Amino acid sequence: MKLIFIGADHEVTGSCHYLEAAGKHILVDRGMEQGINPFENAELPVQEAMIDYVFLTHAHVDHSGMLPQLYARGFRGKIFATQATTELCDIMLRDCAHIQQQEAEWKNRKAKRHAGSEKHEAPYTMEDAEGTIGLLVPCDYQKIIEVCPGIRIRFTDIGHLLGSSSIEVWAQEKGIQKKLCFSGDIGNKNQPLIKDPHPTRDADYVIMESTYGDRLHGTDRPDYISGLAEVLQKTFDRGGNVVIPSFAVGRTQEILYFLRKIKEDRLVKNHGNFPVYVDSPLAVEATGIFEKNIYDCFDEEAMELVRKGINPISFPGLRLSITSDESRAINFDETPKVIISASGMCEAGRIKHHLKHNLWREECTVLFVGYQSVGTLGRNILEGAQEVKLFGESVDVRAEIKALQGMSGHADKNGLIEWLNCFEKKPERVFIVHGEDTVCTSFAECLRHEYGYDTYAPFSGTRFDLLHNLLEYEAAPIAREKKARAAVANSVYARLEAAGQRLLTVIRNGKGMANKDMAKLADQINALCDKWQ
């Protein structure tokens, strides 16, 4: 019975863990890396076609986004997830495939201008995404599911996103049973719409995220509504737009919830029924899925509105933009407005067009409402970039840049500790993952020294023997740039070596040729060697 760490180890994105138990090969999440990830991920220990099951914590692409690549490489097993997660993946994986193919086409058009450029291929196709969706198995919260002899699982609402979960896994092998709990992304308390994280009471091993393991969000319940209303008031008074880069699933619906309250209470003065555009087909579809899952996932505050006949995420002045023409038209309307668009880290999608039209305008505001990974365009803007590149053009950053502080779908350090302290008995070991390099280390040390947990923050490739609670192989971090340089060097050396072998073949085959030709070849080889010695 083995646990191997593959992705989001001393990094925040690309979550993936490999579990080998009861004769089965299992992945927990298969996420896409976003932004800059400093370390190389280990390869899967088996071919993709040998993976029997995937247990999926939630639909965000840094946990689900590479499932179609798994399918493209031969995976045909079952993907277990909550009902809401399967519905969200149905739209999100198609959207990912569309973006991947669009970017590959754009790169290939650009490459045509440069001789010798390599052709870019998307990591997977729309057909791969659709095939993956066909493998999803919807599961209820709190129901123990027998996946196969020796493997049982249970999904528990973790309060991070509609349908998000921690996953308990009971694995039996050689007459011994071990229980693992994969935390998934632990939610922030008192979020709008969705329920607070539900605790898990026991496990032998816990694999725990640490995104905000080094910081606190602030007060127990920040006044997001007043903060957002203040930003709207000041920006509209200047005649500008408020552009909100927002994750299409989760954060967009929360912002709509706040805007409904702002409009209802008339917190923005002298701007009438200001328009709010949701410019993301994915966000529009996701909003529909939120409305379908109210009884399973909405918290009591949202349900009280539903019982009164009020849609918590709809209001007068809300405009849903679907087509490209509708999206383009937004920036030709001079009325001060709110533009909510994906992606949340400004890496792809329609938000980049809205930034191009609004970043250079001093009267506008770009308001960040979620985590920005290192190396993303969003992180660069938030950290004070004076100029950014959009579609190959330089754009000055003159708009006011703001962040709605404390607004996060992730628990902060105190929230993470509170969740872990709900275990009635300390787990045999707690593995700290899904956090930036120094955060993983510092949070693991905090839990060890201050709370008495046996913690370990593994690097990708680390292998652990679950039956005997033994570290089987401790992987060292491999810097991505270093490995990339080594790969290039090895590639060049391989080419030189192959060329040398061909040269020996030519020399052997040239035996008996005219001495003049052989002498000329020998002189050329010697001259080349002299040059590089």
WOPEZI-V674476 format. One record per residue. N is the residue number from 1. RES is the residue in three letters. OMEGA is omega in whole degrees, 0 to 359 (999 if undefined). Layout:
# WOPEZI-V674476
n=N res=RES omega=OMEGA
n=N res=RES omega=OMEGA
This chain:
# WOPEZI-V674476
n=1 res=MET omega=187
n=2 res=LYS omega=172
n=3 res=LEU omega=180
n=4 res=ILE omega=182
n=5 res=PHE omega=187
n=6 res=ILE omega=186
n=7 res=GLY omega=183
n=8 res=ALA omega=176
n=9 res=ASP omega=190
n=10 res=HIS omega=176
n=11 res=GLU omega=186
n=12 res=VAL omega=185
n=13 res=THR omega=179
n=14 res=GLY omega=186
n=15 res=SER omega=177
n=16 res=CYS omega=176
n=17 res=HIS omega=180
n=18 res=TYR omega=179
n=19 res=LEU omega=176
n=20 res=GLU omega=184
n=21 res=ALA omega=178
n=22 res=ALA omega=179
n=23 res=GLY omega=182
n=24 res=LYS omega=176
n=25 res=HIS omega=189
n=26 res=ILE omega=170
n=27 res=LEU omega=168
n=28 res=VAL omega=184
n=29 res=ASP omega=171
n=30 res=ARG omega=191
n=31 res=GLY omega=179
n=32 res=MET omega=175
n=33 res=GLU omega=180
n=34 res=GLN omega=181
n=35 res=GLY omega=180
n=36 res=ILE omega=174
n=37 res=ASN omega=192
n=38 res=PRO omega=186
n=39 res=PHE omega=176
n=40 res=GLU omega=174
n=41 res=ASN omega=174
n=42 res=ALA omega=174
n=43 res=GLU omega=173
n=44 res=LEU omega=182
n=45 res=PRO omega=177
n=46 res=VAL omega=176
n=47 res=GLN omega=183
n=48 res=GLU omega=181
n=49 res=ALA omega=180
n=50 res=MET omega=177
n=51 res=ILE omega=182
n=52 res=ASP omega=185
n=53 res=TYR omega=167
n=54 res=VAL omega=172
n=55 res=PHE omega=189
n=56 res=LEU omega=183
n=57 res=THR omega=177
n=58 res=HIS omega=194
n=59 res=ALA omega=180
n=60 res=HIS omega=189
n=61 res=VAL omega=177
n=62 res=ASP omega=173
n=63 res=HIS omega=185
n=64 res=SER omega=196
n=65 res=GLY omega=179
n=66 res=MET omega=175
n=67 res=LEU omega=178
n=68 res=PRO omega=175
n=69 res=GLN omega=175
n=70 res=LEU omega=178
n=71 res=TYR omega=182
n=72 res=ALA omega=181
n=73 res=ARG omega=170
n=74 res=GLY omega=180
n=75 res=PHE omega=178
n=76 res=ARG omega=179
n=77 res=GLY omega=181
n=78 res=LYS omega=176
n=79 res=ILE omega=182
n=80 res=PHE omega=180
n=81 res=ALA omega=177
n=82 res=THR omega=180
n=83 res=GLN omega=182
n=84 res=ALA omega=179
n=85 res=THR omega=179
n=86 res=THR omega=179
n=87 res=GLU omega=179
n=88 res=LEU omega=178
n=89 res=CYS omega=179
n=90 res=ASP omega=179
n=91 res=ILE omega=187
n=92 res=MET omega=180
n=93 res=LEU omega=174
n=94 res=ARG omega=180
n=95 res=ASP omega=178
n=96 res=CYS omega=181
n=97 res=ALA omega=179
n=98 res=HIS omega=180
n=99 res=ILE omega=181
n=100 res=GLN omega=181
n=101 res=GLN omega=177
n=102 res=GLN omega=181
n=103 res=GLU omega=178
n=104 res=ALA omega=178
n=105 res=GLU omega=180
n=106 res=TRP omega=179
n=107 res=LYS omega=180
n=108 res=ASN omega=175
n=109 res=ARG omega=179
n=110 res=LYS omega=183
n=111 res=ALA omega=181
n=112 res=LYS omega=180
n=113 res=ARG omega=184
n=114 res=HIS omega=181
n=115 res=ALA omega=175
n=116 res=GLY omega=180
n=117 res=SER omega=181
n=118 res=GLU omega=178
n=119 res=LYS omega=179
n=120 res=HIS omega=177
n=121 res=GLU omega=176
n=122 res=ALA omega=181
n=123 res=PRO omega=175
n=124 res=TYR omega=185
n=125 res=THR omega=175
n=126 res=MET omega=178
n=127 res=GLU omega=177
n=128 res=ASP omega=179
n=129 res=ALA omega=181
n=130 res=GLU omega=176
n=131 res=GLY omega=178
n=132 res=THR omega=181
n=133 res=ILE omega=179
n=134 res=GLY omega=181
n=135 res=LEU omega=183
n=136 res=LEU omega=178
n=137 res=VAL omega=182
n=138 res=PRO omega=183
n=139 res=CYS omega=177
n=140 res=ASP omega=171
n=141 res=TYR omega=170
n=142 res=GLN omega=177
n=143 res=LYS omega=177
n=144 res=ILE omega=185
n=145 res=ILE omega=174
n=146 res=GLU omega=182
n=147 res=VAL omega=179
n=148 res=CYS omega=177
n=149 res=PRO omega=179
n=150 res=GLY omega=181
n=151 res=ILE omega=172
n=152 res=ARG omega=181
n=153 res=ILE omega=173
n=154 res=ARG omega=178
n=155 res=PHE omega=179
n=156 res=THR omega=182
n=157 res=ASP omega=183
n=158 res=ILE omega=168
n=159 res=GLY omega=181
n=160 res=HIS omega=185
n=161 res=LEU omega=173
n=162 res=LEU omega=178
n=163 res=GLY omega=184
n=164 res=SER omega=185
n=165 res=SER omega=157
n=166 res=SER omega=184
n=167 res=ILE omega=172
n=168 res=GLU omega=180
n=169 res=VAL omega=172
n=170 res=TRP omega=182
n=171 res=ALA omega=181
n=172 res=GLN omega=181
n=173 res=GLU omega=179
n=174 res=LYS omega=178
n=175 res=GLY omega=180
n=176 res=ILE omega=177
n=177 res=GLN omega=173
n=178 res=LYS omega=178
n=179 res=LYS omega=177
n=180 res=LEU omega=172
n=181 res=CYS omega=174
n=182 res=PHE omega=189
n=183 res=SER omega=194
n=184 res=GLY omega=176
n=185 res=ASP omega=184
n=186 res=ILE omega=187
n=187 res=GLY omega=174
n=188 res=ASN omega=179
n=189 res=LYS omega=174
n=190 res=ASN omega=172
n=191 res=GLN omega=175
n=192 res=PRO omega=174
n=193 res=LEU omega=190
n=194 res=ILE omega=184
n=195 res=LYS omega=175
n=196 res=ASP omega=179
n=197 res=PRO omega=178
n=198 res=HIS omega=185
n=199 res=PRO omega=168
n=200 res=THR omega=191
n=201 res=ARG omega=183
n=202 res=ASP omega=175
n=203 res=ALA omega=174
n=204 res=ASP omega=180
n=205 res=TYR omega=177
n=206 res=VAL omega=175
n=207 res=ILE omega=198
n=208 res=MET omega=178
n=209 res=GLU omega=183
n=210 res=SER omega=186
n=211 res=THR omega=180
n=212 res=TYR omega=183
n=213 res=GLY omega=180
n=214 res=ASP omega=184
n=215 res=ARG omega=179
n=216 res=LEU omega=180
n=217 res=HIS omega=182
n=218 res=GLY omega=183
n=219 res=THR omega=182
n=220 res=ASP omega=180
n=221 res=ARG omega=180
n=222 res=PRO omega=180
n=223 res=ASP omega=182
n=224 res=TYR omega=185
n=225 res=ILE omega=178
n=226 res=SER omega=179
n=227 res=GLY omega=179
n=228 res=LEU omega=180
n=229 res=ALA omega=179
n=230 res=GLU omega=178
n=231 res=VAL omega=179
n=232 res=LEU omega=183
n=233 res=GLN omega=183
n=234 res=LYS omega=183
n=235 res=THR omega=179
n=236 res=PHE omega=178
n=237 res=ASP omega=177
n=238 res=ARG omega=182
n=239 res=GLY omega=184
n=240 res=GLY omega=176
n=241 res=ASN omega=171
n=242 res=VAL omega=181
n=243 res=VAL omega=183
n=244 res=ILE omega=171
n=245 res=PRO omega=189
n=246 res=SER omega=174
n=247 res=PHE omega=186
n=248 res=ALA omega=184
n=249 res=VAL omega=177
n=250 res=GLY omega=186
n=251 res=ARG omega=179
n=252 res=THR omega=182
n=253 res=GLN omega=176
n=254 res=GLU omega=179
n=255 res=ILE omega=177
n=256 res=LEU omega=178
n=257 res=TYR omega=179
n=258 res=PHE omega=182
n=259 res=LEU omega=176
n=260 res=ARG omega=180
n=261 res=LYS omega=178
n=262 res=ILE omega=179
n=263 res=LYS omega=182
n=264 res=GLU omega=182
n=265 res=ASP omega=178
n=266 res=ARG omega=183
n=267 res=LEU omega=176
n=268 res=VAL omega=187
n=269 res=LYS omega=169
n=270 res=ASN omega=177
n=271 res=HIS omega=171
n=272 res=GLY omega=181
n=273 res=ASN omega=187
n=274 res=PHE omega=182
n=275 res=PRO omega=175
n=276 res=VAL omega=180
n=277 res=TYR omega=167
n=278 res=VAL omega=186
n=279 res=ASP omega=179
n=280 res=SER omega=177
n=281 res=PRO omega=179
n=282 res=LEU omega=180
n=283 res=ALA omega=179
n=284 res=VAL omega=178
n=285 res=GLU omega=180
n=286 res=ALA omega=179
n=287 res=THR omega=176
n=288 res=GLY omega=179
n=289 res=ILE omega=174
n=290 res=PHE omega=183
n=291 res=GLU omega=179
n=292 res=LYS omega=187
n=293 res=ASN omega=186
n=294 res=ILE omega=187
n=295 res=TYR omega=180
n=296 res=ASP omega=194
n=297 res=CYS omega=184
n=298 res=PHE omega=177
n=299 res=ASP omega=186
n=300 res=GLU omega=181
n=301 res=GLU omega=178
n=302 res=ALA omega=180
n=303 res=MET omega=178
n=304 res=GLU omega=175
n=305 res=LEU omega=180
n=306 res=VAL omega=180
n=307 res=ARG omega=177
n=308 res=LYS omega=180
n=309 res=GLY omega=181
n=310 res=ILE omega=174
n=311 res=ASN omega=186
n=312 res=PRO omega=185
n=313 res=ILE omega=176
n=314 res=SER omega=184
n=315 res=PHE omega=176
n=316 res=PRO omega=180
n=317 res=GLY omega=178
n=318 res=LEU omega=182
n=319 res=ARG omega=183
n=320 res=LEU omega=183
n=321 res=SER omega=183
n=322 res=ILE omega=187
n=323 res=THR omega=177
n=324 res=SER omega=179
n=325 res=ASP omega=178
n=326 res=GLU omega=179
n=327 res=SER omega=181
n=328 res=ARG omega=183
n=329 res=ALA omega=182
n=330 res=ILE omega=185
n=331 res=ASN omega=174
n=332 res=PHE omega=176
n=333 res=ASP omega=185
n=334 res=GLU omega=179
n=335 res=THR omega=174
n=336 res=PRO omega=190
n=337 res=LYS omega=170
n=338 res=VAL omega=177
n=339 res=ILE omega=177
n=340 res=ILE omega=185
n=341 res=SER omega=179
n=342 res=ALA omega=11
n=343 res=SER omega=185
n=344 res=GLY omega=179
n=345 res=MET omega=175
n=346 res=CYS omega=184
n=347 res=GLU omega=182
n=348 res=ALA omega=175
n=349 res=GLY omega=188
n=350 res=ARG omega=181
n=351 res=ILE omega=183
n=352 res=LYS omega=177
n=353 res=HIS omega=180
n=354 res=HIS omega=174
n=355 res=LEU omega=179
n=356 res=LYS omega=183
n=357 res=HIS omega=188
n=358 res=ASN omega=184
n=359 res=LEU omega=185
n=360 res=TRP omega=184
n=361 res=ARG omega=183
n=362 res=GLU omega=183
n=363 res=GLU omega=183
n=364 res=CYS omega=175
n=365 res=THR omega=169
n=366 res=VAL omega=186
n=367 res=LEU omega=179
n=368 res=PHE omega=185
n=369 res=VAL omega=180
n=370 res=GLY omega=183
n=371 res=TYR omega=178
n=372 res=GLN omega=182
n=373 res=SER omega=177
n=374 res=VAL omega=177
n=375 res=GLY omega=178
n=376 res=THR omega=177
n=377 res=LEU omega=179
n=378 res=GLY omega=180
n=379 res=ARG omega=180
n=380 res=ASN omega=180
n=381 res=ILE omega=182
n=382 res=LEU omega=181
n=383 res=GLU omega=169
n=384 res=GLY omega=177
n=385 res=ALA omega=179
n=386 res=GLN omega=183
n=387 res=GLU omega=178
n=388 res=VAL omega=178
n=389 res=LYS omega=176
n=390 res=LEU omega=181
n=391 res=PHE omega=177
n=392 res=GLY omega=180
n=393 res=GLU omega=176
n=394 res=SER omega=180
n=395 res=VAL omega=177
n=396 res=ASP omega=177
n=397 res=VAL omega=179
n=398 res=ARG omega=179
n=399 res=ALA omega=175
n=400 res=GLU omega=181
n=401 res=ILE omega=183
n=402 res=LYS omega=172
n=403 res=ALA omega=177
n=404 res=LEU omega=190
n=405 res=GLN omega=176
n=406 res=GLY omega=181
n=407 res=MET omega=182
n=408 res=SER omega=173
n=409 res=GLY omega=181
n=410 res=HIS omega=171
n=411 res=ALA omega=174
n=412 res=ASP omega=184
n=413 res=LYS omega=180
n=414 res=ASN omega=179
n=415 res=GLY omega=177
n=416 res=LEU omega=181
n=417 res=ILE omega=179
n=418 res=GLU omega=179
n=419 res=TRP omega=182
n=420 res=LEU omega=181
n=421 res=ASN omega=177
n=422 res=CYS omega=176
n=423 res=PHE omega=186
n=424 res=GLU omega=176
n=425 res=LYS omega=181
n=426 res=LYS omega=176
n=427 res=PRO omega=177
n=428 res=GLU omega=177
n=429 res=ARG omega=177
n=430 res=VAL omega=179
n=431 res=PHE omega=183
n=432 res=ILE omega=184
n=433 res=VAL omega=170
n=434 res=HIS omega=175
n=435 res=GLY omega=177
n=436 res=GLU omega=191
n=437 res=ASP omega=183
n=438 res=THR omega=181
n=439 res=VAL omega=177
n=440 res=CYS omega=183
n=441 res=THR omega=184
n=442 res=SER omega=180
n=443 res=PHE omega=177
n=444 res=ALA omega=179
n=445 res=GLU omega=178
n=446 res=CYS omega=181
n=447 res=LEU omega=181
n=448 res=ARG omega=188
n=449 res=HIS omega=185
n=450 res=GLU omega=185
n=451 res=TYR omega=173
n=452 res=GLY omega=177
n=453 res=TYR omega=172
n=454 res=ASP omega=187
n=455 res=THR omega=177
n=456 res=TYR omega=179
n=457 res=ALA omega=188
n=458 res=PRO omega=167
n=459 res=PHE omega=181
n=460 res=SER omega=181
n=461 res=GLY omega=179
n=462 res=THR omega=180
n=463 res=ARG omega=183
n=464 res=PHE omega=177
n=465 res=ASP omega=185
n=466 res=LEU omega=181
n=467 res=LEU omega=186
n=468 res=HIS omega=180
n=469 res=ASN omega=183
n=470 res=LEU omega=173
n=471 res=LEU omega=185
n=472 res=GLU omega=179
n=473 res=TYR omega=179
n=474 res=GLU omega=182
n=475 res=ALA omega=173
n=476 res=ALA omega=179
n=477 res=PRO omega=176
n=478 res=ILE omega=181
n=479 res=ALA omega=185
n=480 res=ARG omega=181
n=481 res=GLU omega=180
n=482 res=LYS omega=180
n=483 res=LYS omega=179
n=484 res=ALA omega=178
n=485 res=ARG omega=179
n=486 res=ALA omega=180
n=487 res=ALA omega=178
n=488 res=VAL omega=180
n=489 res=ALA omega=179
n=490 res=ASN omega=178
n=491 res=SER omega=180
n=492 res=VAL omega=180
n=493 res=TYR omega=179
n=494 res=ALA omega=179
n=495 res=ARG omega=179
n=496 res=LEU omega=180
n=497 res=GLU omega=178
n=498 res=ALA omega=178
n=499 res=ALA omega=178
n=500 res=GLY omega=178
n=501 res=GLN omega=178
n=502 res=ARG omega=180
n=503 res=LEU omega=177
n=504 res=LEU omega=178
n=505 res=THR omega=179
n=506 res=VAL omega=181
n=507 res=ILE omega=181
n=508 res=ARG omega=180
n=509 res=ASN omega=182
n=510 res=GLY omega=180
n=511 res=LYS omega=182
n=512 res=GLY omega=177
n=513 res=MET omega=179
n=514 res=ALA omega=182
n=515 res=ASN omega=181
n=516 res=LYS omega=180
n=517 res=ASP omega=180
n=518 res=MET omega=179
n=519 res=ALA omega=179
n=520 res=LYS omega=178
n=521 res=LEU omega=179
n=522 res=ALA omega=179
n=523 res=ASP omega=180
n=524 res=GLN omega=179
n=525 res=ILE omega=180
n=526 res=ASN omega=179
n=527 res=ALA omega=179
n=528 res=LEU omega=178
n=529 res=CYS omega=179
n=530 res=ASP omega=182
n=531 res=LYS omega=187
n=532 res=TRP omega=179
n=533 res=GLN omega=999
